[in-house]
Amino acid sequence: MEDRSRKMLINGQWMESLSGKQIALKSPATGETIAHMAYGGREEAIMAIEAAHDAFADWSTTPAKERSAYLLKIVQLMQENKADLAHMISLEMGKPIREARGEVDIAIDYVQWYAEEAKRVYGDLVPSNSKTKRILVVRQPVGVTAAITPWNFPLSMVTRKIAPALAAGCTVILKPAKQTPGSAILFFELMEKAGLPKGVANLVLGNAGEIAEAFTSSSYVKKITFTGSTEVGKQLLNQASHQVKRVSMELGGHAPFIVFPDADLEKSVEGLIASKFRNSGQTCICTNRVYVHTSIIEPFSRLLKQKIEKMVMGNGLREDVDLGPIVDRVGLQKIEEQVQDSLDRGAKLLSGGRIRTDGELGKGYFYEPTILVDVDDEMRVAYEETFGPVVPILPFETEQEVLEKANHTPFGLAAYFYTKDLGRTIRMYEGLEYGIIGANDPIPTTVQAPFGGFKESGIGREGGYYGMEGFLETKYVSLGF
């Protein structure tokens, strides 16, 4: 990493924290220190907010075609630096390098999509009841935007927020997760190389509480966009409510995966593996509960066991690895506690169930791919989000029963089901109280579709033209003459 890659970017200047404080960035695969990052707080956040505020007047009035051109230049630079971006993702959070490359591709797609959407922000001329009036509806950028992103998709979550904000004419301040600042830093270096005017995009690193409080208390910040836990999202909503800021929240999930008796067994097992074990189970939309019809639960479980026991665990930088590490020790311990709770309450291990402490795996935070059977609704894995490679299998008998169980949660982000019955498919996608439905599709997310949840899983949508809405205000003009 270059020297400036340890720093924040505020008003076009790469800088250390004002206190000079740094924190060590460690590899979750090896435990080794891979870099030291600047650790700022409230003061640096205020500097970044002021820079974004000062830059807003010019950026918001920059023609859409010019904003689009900046974004397309960023796309070009990202394509030229794909290998470095993927390596950083895998190094920082352990994701297998093949998945990291896929994330880079998605991140690029977001920037490219919004480069085009920048030119498609339209208004309306509404028919008037008066001959001497015209009714105009125009769209304008909401203003300075503060974005807070998670560690599990350290590049694509950044571009999914920053690209539409810039396309709409907003200026931004980003606070990335403390575990994965390097991916964001590389992206900001590329934005700088693309010639983005100073102050338009700012990067702050450090104390999450102090930085978030600066975001929510500043009158300059008009919009907060956050991806993370429901608990933190509620805190930010409360803080932002004092100034009635615009907010977008992509929060926690507890996705059900339902397998009906007519489903293709092979495809449903492969689908579950794709949904559950991507990123070692550390995604907000990954499967958390698996409901399998009683008539096929045994062959389904056997086939799943056969397949996951062939998966290769290890350092994500290796090309042959299927499962990387858990991001940190706290996450590893939570998985262990959730699995132990299930076993204490009567569940049985079909496969896995251990923290790996042997050999090279013992140096990092690795948990075996795990299958739990004889799970019931009172066990923590049945109602708490599990960020790890754990599959709890629960039986069901009827369509109505499983629909009620799937919806019996405060979360509503993603849900999956497998069936060949068209009528059942329609009933299920209409009845499931979730923002994203994968019907015979384990990976439904795509840049052109709206991403977001029902209930406590969030507010607003990201992706597609829907993702521009949160960065635009609607203004009505009554023009008399």
C-alpha positions in Angstrom: 0.0 0.0 0.0 1.2 3.5 -0.8 1.9 5.8 2.1 -1.3 7.8 1.5 -3.3 4.6 1.5 -3.2 4.8 5.3 -4.9 8.1 5.4 -8.2 10.0 5.1 -9.1 12.1 2.2 -10.7 15.5 3.1 -11.1 18.4 0.7 -8.7 16.8 -1.7 -5.9 16.3 0.8 -4.7 12.9 2.1 -4.1 13.3 5.9 -3.5 11.5 9.1 -5.8 11.9 12.0 -5.3 15.2 13.8 -4.2 13.3 16.9 -1.8 11.2 14.9 -3.6 8.0 16.3 -3.5 4.9 14.1 -5.0 1.4 14.4 -3.6 -1.9 13.2 -5.5 -3.6 10.4 -5.2 -7.4 10.7 -5.8 -10.2 8.3 -8.6 -12.5 9.6 -7.0 -15.4 7.7 -3.6 -15.2 9.4 -3.9 -12.8 12.3 -1.0 -10.8 10.9 -0.9 -7.0 10.8 -1.2 -5.9 7.2 -1.3 -2.1 7.7 -1.9 0.8 10.1 -4.8 3.1 9.4 -5.4 6.7 10.5 -8.0 6.8 13.3 -9.9 10.0 13.4 -13.1 11.2 15.1 -15.5 14.1 15.4 -13.1 16.8 14.3 -12.1 15.1 11.1 -15.7 14.4 10.3 -16.6 18.0 10.8 -13.8 19.0 8.4 -15.1 16.6 5.8 -18.7 17.8 6.2 -17.6 21.4 5.7 -15.6 20.4 2.6 -18.6 18.6 1.2 -20.8 21.6 2.0 -18.4 24.0 0.2 -18.2 21.8 -2.8 -22.0 21.2 -3.1 -23.0 24.5 -4.9 -20.7 23.8 -7.9 -21.2 20.0 -8.0 -25.0 20.2 -7.8 -25.1 22.6 -10.8 -22.5 20.7 -12.8 -24.4 19.4 -16.0 -25.5 15.8 -15.7 -23.4 14.9 -18.8 -20.3 16.1 -17.0 -21.1 14.2 -13.8 -21.7 11.2 -16.0 -18.3 11.6 -17.6 -16.5 11.6 -14.2 -18.3 8.4 -13.3 -17.4 6.8 -16.6 -13.7 7.7 -16.0 -13.9 6.0 -12.6 -15.3 2.9 -14.3 -12.4 2.9 -16.6 -9.9 3.2 -13.8 -11.6 0.5 -11.8 -11.4 -1.9 -14.7 -7.7 -1.2 -15.1 -7.2 -1.9 -11.4 -9.5 -4.9 -10.9 -6.7 -7.2 -9.6 -5.6 -4.7 -6.9 -9.1 -4.1 -5.8 -9.9 -7.8 -5.5 -6.7 -8.5 -3.7 -7.4 -5.8 -1.1 -10.9 -7.1 -0.5 -9.7 -10.7 0.1 -6.7 -9.5 2.2 -8.8 -7.3 4.5 -11.8 -9.4 5.2 -10.9 -12.9 4.0 -13.3 -13.4 1.2 -12.2 -16.0 -1.4 -10.4 -14.2 -4.2 -12.9 -15.6 -6.8 -15.7 -14.0 -4.8 -13.7 -10.8 -4.4 -13.3 -10.5 -8.2 -17.0 -10.9 -8.5 -17.6 -8.1 -6.0 -15.3 -5.8 -8.0 -17.3 -6.5 -11.1 -20.5 -5.7 -9.3 -18.9 -2.5 -7.8 -18.0 -1.4 -11.3 -21.5 -2.2 -12.6 -23.0 0.2 -10.0 -20.8 3.0 -11.0 -21.5 2.4 -14.7 -25.2 2.1 -14.1 -25.4 5.5 -12.3 -23.1 7.1 -14.8 -26.0 6.6 -17.2 -28.8 7.3 -14.6 -27.2 10.8 -14.1 -28.5 11.8 -17.5 -32.1 10.5 -16.8 -33.3 12.6 -13.9 -36.5 14.0 -15.4 -39.2 16.4 -14.2 -42.8 16.9 -15.2 -45.2 19.5 -16.7 -48.5 18.9 -15.0 -51.7 20.1 -16.7 -53.1 23.2 -14.9 -56.7 24.2 -14.2 -55.8 27.8 -15.1 -54.9 29.3 -18.4 -52.5 31.7 -16.6 -50.6 29.0 -14.6 -48.1 26.3 -15.4 -47.4 23.5 -12.9 -43.7 22.3 -13.0 -42.2 19.5 -11.0 -38.4 19.4 -10.9 -35.9 17.1 -9.2 -32.9 18.4 -7.3 -30.1 16.8 -5.3 -30.9 16.4 -1.6 -27.6 17.9 -0.5 -24.5 16.7 1.5 -24.8 13.0 2.0 -23.1 10.9 4.8 -22.6 7.2 4.0 -21.7 4.5 6.4 -20.7 1.1 4.9 -20.1 -2.4 6.3 -17.1 -4.7 6.1 -18.7 -7.7 4.3 -18.9 -6.0 0.9 -16.3 -3.3 1.4 -16.2 -2.1 -2.2 -19.6 -2.8 -3.8 -21.5 -1.3 -0.8 -19.4 1.8 -1.2 -20.1 2.2 -4.9 -23.8 1.4 -4.4 -24.1 4.5 -2.2 -21.5 6.9 -3.6 -22.3 6.4 -7.3 -26.0 7.4 -7.2 -25.2 10.2 -4.8 -22.7 11.7 -7.2 -24.9 11.1 -10.2 -27.7 13.0 -8.5 -25.5 15.9 -7.8 -24.9 15.3 -4.1 -21.5 15.6 -2.4 -20.5 12.8 0.0 -18.6 11.8 3.1 -17.9 8.1 3.5 -17.2 6.3 6.8 -16.2 2.7 5.9 -16.1 -0.2 8.4 -13.0 -0.2 10.7 -12.1 -3.7 9.5 -11.9 -2.9 5.8 -10.9 0.7 5.1 -8.3 -0.3 2.5 -10.9 -1.2 -0.1 -12.5 2.2 0.2 -9.2 4.0 0.2 -8.2 2.4 -3.1 -11.6 3.4 -4.6 -11.0 7.0 -3.4 -7.6 7.0 -5.0 -9.2 6.1 -8.3 -11.8 8.9 -7.9 -9.0 11.3 -7.3 -7.2 10.1 -10.4 -10.4 10.6 -12.4 -10.2 14.3 -11.6 -13.2 14.5 -9.3 -13.2 18.1 -7.8 -11.9 18.4 -4.3 -14.5 18.2 -1.5 -17.0 16.3 -3.7 -16.1 12.9 -2.2 -14.5 12.8 1.3 -13.3 9.8 3.3 -13.1 9.7 7.1 -11.7 6.8 9.2 -11.9 6.2 12.9 -14.3 6.3 15.9 -17.7 5.2 14.5 -19.7 6.8 17.4 -18.0 10.2 17.1 -18.2 10.3 13.4 -21.8 9.2 13.2 -22.7 11.8 15.9 -21.1 14.5 13.8 -23.0 13.3 10.7 -26.4 13.3 12.5 -25.9 16.6 14.4 -24.6 18.7 11.5 -27.2 21.0 9.8 -25.1 20.7 6.6 -25.7 17.0 6.3 -29.1 16.4 4.6 -29.0 12.7 4.0 -27.7 9.6 5.9 -27.3 6.3 4.1 -26.3 3.3 6.3 -25.8 -0.4 5.8 -25.3 -2.4 9.0 -27.1 -3.9 12.0 -30.7 -3.1 12.9 -29.5 -2.0 16.4 -27.1 0.7 15.0 -29.7 1.7 12.4 -32.2 2.4 15.0 -29.7 4.6 16.9 -28.9 6.6 13.7 -32.7 7.0 13.0 -33.2 8.4 16.4 -30.3 10.8 16.1 -31.3 11.8 12.6 -34.9 12.5 13.5 -34.0 15.6 15.5 -33.4 17.4 12.2 -35.7 15.2 10.1 -32.8 14.2 7.9 -33.5 12.0 4.8 -32.4 8.5 5.6 -31.8 5.2 3.8 -31.3 2.1 6.0 -30.3 -1.3 4.8 -30.3 -3.3 8.0 -30.3 -6.9 9.3 -32.0 -9.9 7.9 -33.0 -13.5 8.8 -33.7 -15.1 5.4 -35.8 -18.2 5.2 -34.9 -20.8 2.5 -37.9 -23.0 1.8 -37.7 -26.3 -0.1 -41.1 -27.8 -1.2 -41.4 -31.5 -2.0 -41.7 -31.0 -5.8 -38.4 -29.0 -5.9 -35.4 -30.3 -7.8 -33.3 -31.7 -5.0 -29.9 -31.1 -6.7 -30.8 -27.6 -7.7 -32.2 -26.7 -4.3 -29.1 -28.0 -2.5 -26.8 -26.1 -4.8 -28.9 -23.0 -4.4 -28.7 -23.3 -0.6 -24.9 -23.6 -0.8 -24.7 -20.5 -3.0 -27.1 -18.5 -0.7 -25.7 -19.7 2.6 -21.9 -20.1 2.2 -21.1 -17.1 0.0 -18.7 -14.9 2.0 -18.8 -17.7 4.7 -22.3 -16.8 5.5 -21.5 -13.2 6.3 -24.1 -11.4 4.2 -27.3 -9.7 5.3 -29.3 -11.6 2.7 -27.8 -15.0 3.2 -30.0 -17.9 4.3 -30.5 -18.1 8.1 -33.3 -20.7 8.4 -33.8 -23.7 6.1 -37.3 -25.1 6.0 -37.5 -28.5 4.2 -40.7 -30.5 3.7 -40.7 -33.6 5.9 -41.0 -35.9 2.9 -37.6 -34.9 1.6 -35.7 -33.7 4.7 -33.5 -36.8 5.0 -32.3 -37.0 1.3 -31.9 -33.2 1.3 -29.7 -33.2 4.4 -27.6 -36.1 3.2 -26.9 -34.5 -0.2 -26.1 -31.1 1.5 -23.7 -32.9 3.9 -21.9 -34.6 1.0 -21.4 -31.4 -0.8 -20.3 -29.1 2.0 -17.7 -31.6 3.3 -15.9 -31.2 0.0 -15.6 -27.4 0.4 -12.0 -26.1 0.9 -11.4 -23.7 3.9 -8.4 -21.4 4.0 -6.8 -18.0 3.2 -9.1 -16.4 0.6 -6.1 -15.3 -1.4 -5.7 -18.9 -2.5 -7.4 -19.8 -5.8 -8.7 -23.1 -4.5 -10.5 -21.8 -1.4 -14.3 -22.0 -1.1 -14.7 -20.7 2.4 -12.6 -17.9 4.0 -12.4 -16.8 7.6 -14.9 -15.1 9.8 -14.1 -11.4 9.9 -13.0 -11.2 13.6 -12.9 -13.0 16.9 -16.1 -11.4 18.1 -18.0 -12.8 15.1 -16.4 -16.2 15.6 -17.4 -16.4 19.3 -21.0 -15.4 18.5 -21.3 -18.3 16.0 -19.9 -20.7 18.6 -22.4 -19.5 21.2 -25.4 -19.8 18.8 -24.4 -23.4 17.8 -23.8 -24.4 21.4 -27.2 -23.0 22.4 -28.9 -25.2 19.7 -27.0 -28.3 20.9 -27.9 -27.5 24.6 -31.6 -27.3 23.5 -31.6 -30.7 21.7 -30.4 -30.0 18.2 -28.0 -32.5 16.6 -24.8 -31.9 14.5 -25.0 -33.4 11.1 -21.7 -31.8 10.1 -19.1 -29.3 11.3 -19.6 -27.4 14.5 -16.1 -26.5 15.4 -13.7 -23.5 15.5 -10.6 -24.6 13.6 -7.6 -24.3 15.8 -5.2 -26.6 13.8 -2.4 -25.7 11.5 -2.6 -22.6 9.3 -6.4 -22.3 10.0 -5.6 -21.9 13.7 -3.9 -18.6 13.0 -7.1 -17.1 11.7 -10.8 -17.1 12.5 -12.2 -20.2 10.8 -15.5 -22.0 11.6 -16.4 -25.2 9.9 -19.4 -25.4 7.6 -22.1 -26.7 9.9 -25.4 -28.4 9.5 -27.8 -28.6 12.5 -30.9 -30.8 12.5 -33.8 -31.3 14.9 -33.8 -27.5 15.3 -36.9 -25.8 16.8 -38.2 -22.2 16.9 -36.9 -21.5 20.4 -33.2 -21.9 19.5 -31.2 -18.8 18.8 -30.3 -19.8 15.3 -34.0 -19.8 14.5 -34.5 -16.1 15.3 -31.1 -14.4 15.6 -29.1 -13.4 12.5 -26.2 -15.8 12.2 -23.2 -14.3 10.3 -21.4 -17.5 9.6 -21.5 -20.9 7.8 -24.2 -22.5 9.8 -27.3 -24.2 8.3 -30.2 -25.0 10.8 -32.7 -27.3 9.1 -36.4 -27.2 10.3 -39.2 -29.4 9.0 -42.6 -28.3 7.7 -45.8 -30.0 6.5 -48.0 -27.4 4.7 -47.5 -24.3 2.6 -49.5 -22.2 5.0 -47.5 -23.4 8.0 -44.2 -22.6 6.4 -45.4 -19.2 5.2 -46.4 -18.2 8.7 -43.1 -19.5 10.1 -41.1 -17.6 7.5 -42.9 -14.4 8.3 -42.6 -14.8 12.1 -39.7 -12.4 12.5 -39.1 -8.7 12.9 -36.8 -8.9 9.8 -37.9 -8.8 6.2 -34.9 -8.4 3.9 -34.6 -11.5 1.7 -36.4 -14.9 1.3 -35.9 -17.9 -0.9 -38.0 -20.9 -2.0 -37.7 -23.7 -4.4 -40.8 -25.3 -6.2 -41.9 -26.2 -9.7 -45.5 -25.2 -9.0 -46.4 -21.9 -10.7 -49.5 -21.3 -8.5 -47.5 -21.9 -5.3 -44.7 -19.6 -6.7 -47.2 -16.8 -7.0 -48.8 -17.4 -3.6 -45.4 -17.5 -1.9 -43.9 -14.4 -3.4 -47.1 -12.5 -2.7 -47.3 -13.8 0.9 -43.7 -13.5 2.0 -43.1 -10.3 3.9 -39.7 -9.5 2.4 -38.3 -6.9 0.1 -36.2 -9.4 -2.0 -37.6 -12.8 -3.1 -35.5 -15.5 -4.8 -37.9 -17.9 -6.4 -35.7 -20.8 -7.5 -32.9 -18.2 -7.5 -30.3 -18.2 -4.7 -28.6 -14.9 -5.7 -31.3 -12.5 -6.8 -29.4 -9.3 -6.3 -28.4 -7.3 -9.4 -27.5 -3.6 -10.0 -30.7 -2.7 -11.9 -33.1 -4.0 -9.3 -34.2 -2.4 -6.0 -32.4 -3.7 -2.9 -34.0 -3.2 0.5 -36.3 -4.7 3.1 -39.6 -4.7 4.9 -40.1 -4.3 8.7 -36.9 -3.8 10.7 -34.7 -4.6 7.8 -34.6 -1.1 6.5 -36.0 2.0 4.9 -35.6 2.9 1.2 -34.1 1.1 -1.7 -30.7 1.0 -3.4 -30.0 -0.2 -6.9 -31.5 0.6 -10.3 -33.3 3.9 -10.9 -34.9 3.3 -7.5 -31.5 4.0 -5.9 -31.5 7.6 -7.3 -34.8 8.5 -5.5 -33.2 8.8 -2.1 -30.7 11.4 -3.3 -33.3 13.6 -5.0 -35.8 16.1 -3.6 -39.1 16.9 -5.5 -39.9 20.6 -6.0 -43.2 21.9 -7.2 -43.3 25.2 -9.0 -46.5 27.1 -9.7 -45.7 29.5 -12.5 -48.2 32.3 -13.0 -48.1 34.7 -16.0 
